[in-house]
Amino acid sequence: MIPSYANFGGKIHGGILLSLMDKAAYACASKHASTYVVTVAVDHVEFLQPVEVGQLVSLLASVNYVGKSSLIVGIKVIAESIKTGEKVHTNTSYFTMVAKDEETNQPTLVPPLLLETREDARRFLEALKRKEIRKAYQNELNNAKTSLAVEEDLPLLAGERCVLGTI
Ligand SMILES: CC(C)(COP(=O)(O)OP(=O)(O)OC[C@H]1O[C@@H](n2cnc3c(N)ncnc32)[C@H](O)[C@@H]1OP(=O)(O)O)[C@@H](O)C(=O)NCCC(=O)NCCS
C-alpha cells in the first residue's frame, strides 16, 4: 500500500480497497463466464481493521455461486506487515456480478459451477442462504419505509442525539 492511497489520518482509504476488491471480483467472474461482467451489488462492506501504508494487501477471491446470468464472488482481504509477517483479516465481502453479452448488452447465461470439494458446496449453500436473507431484509426495509409515519414516530426520537427544529 503506497502513500498516495492514504487518507489524512495516514490509513488506507476504504475506497482504494473497494476498488481493488471490485477488480478482483471482475477478474474472477469474467474468467468463469468467459465474457465481460458488471458489478450489481456488494454484500456487505465493513472494515474492521485499518490498513496501513507499507502493508502488503492480498485479496483471495472465488466464485461461490452462479445463477443464470449472475455470479457471486467472495473476496477475503488480508493485510500483512512486511516487517513482522503479522497478518490481519480486514474484511470479507460478496460481490454479485452479472455476465453481459457484448453485442446486445443484455444478461447472458453463465456456465454452471463445478463443486469439487465440501468447501465449494458449503460456499454455494451459504450464498443461497445469503440471497434468501438479503431478499427478506430488503422486503422488510421497504415495508418499514412505507409504514413510517413521521408525526406519530417523533416520540421515538426522545433520547436520540438530535435537536428537533420546527417540523
Ligand atoms: C445488472 C443488470 C444487467 C441487471 O438487469 P436486470 O434488468 O435486473 O436483469 P435481470 O432481471 O435479467 O437480472 C439479471 C441477474 O441479475 C440479478 N440481479 C439483478 N438485480 C440484482 C440485485 N440488486 N442484487 C443481486 N442480484 C441482482 C438477477 O437476480 C439475475 O440473476 P440470474 O440471471 O442469475 O437469475 C442491470 O441492473 C445493470 O446493467 N446494472 C448496471 C451495472 C453496472 O453498470 N455496474 C457498474 C457500477 S457503476
The ligand as an ORCA input file, in Angstrom:
! r2SCAN-3c Opt
* xyz 0 1
  C     -27.094     -5.933    -13.806
  C     -28.252     -5.602    -14.694
  C     -27.935     -6.047    -16.099
  C     -29.484     -6.370    -14.218
  O     -30.521     -6.002    -15.052
  P     -31.968     -6.619    -14.860
  O     -32.871     -5.966    -15.814
  O     -32.327     -6.615    -13.404
  O     -31.726     -8.082    -15.385
  P     -32.374     -9.407    -14.855
  O     -33.656     -9.156    -14.141
  O     -32.365    -10.358    -16.027
  O     -31.324     -9.913    -13.776
  C     -30.103    -10.466    -14.183
  C     -29.477    -11.120    -12.986
  O     -29.077    -10.106    -12.079
  C     -29.565    -10.411    -10.794
  N     -29.808     -9.143    -10.106
  C     -30.480     -8.091    -10.594
  N     -30.507     -7.109     -9.690
  C     -29.834     -7.563     -8.620
  C     -29.524     -7.011     -7.350
  N     -29.903     -5.788     -6.995
  N     -28.816     -7.754     -6.481
  C     -28.408     -9.002     -6.808
  N     -28.658     -9.572     -7.992
  C     -29.377     -8.858     -8.878
  C     -30.830    -11.195    -11.021
  O     -31.167    -11.979     -9.898
  C     -30.439    -12.039    -12.205
  O     -29.687    -13.159    -11.778
  P     -29.828    -14.589    -12.521
  O     -29.740    -14.327    -14.006
  O     -28.641    -15.360    -12.044
  O     -31.115    -15.171    -12.118
  C     -28.554     -4.079    -14.691
  O     -29.094     -3.740    -13.435
  C     -27.323     -3.243    -14.945
  O     -26.799     -3.191    -16.058
  N     -26.859     -2.523    -13.900
  C     -25.693     -1.661    -14.013
  C     -24.432     -2.417    -13.658
  C     -23.227     -1.528    -13.690
  O     -23.072     -0.710    -14.567
  N     -22.361     -1.703    -12.688
  C     -21.226     -0.892    -12.515
  C     -21.496      0.064    -11.413
  S     -21.099      1.697    -11.824
*
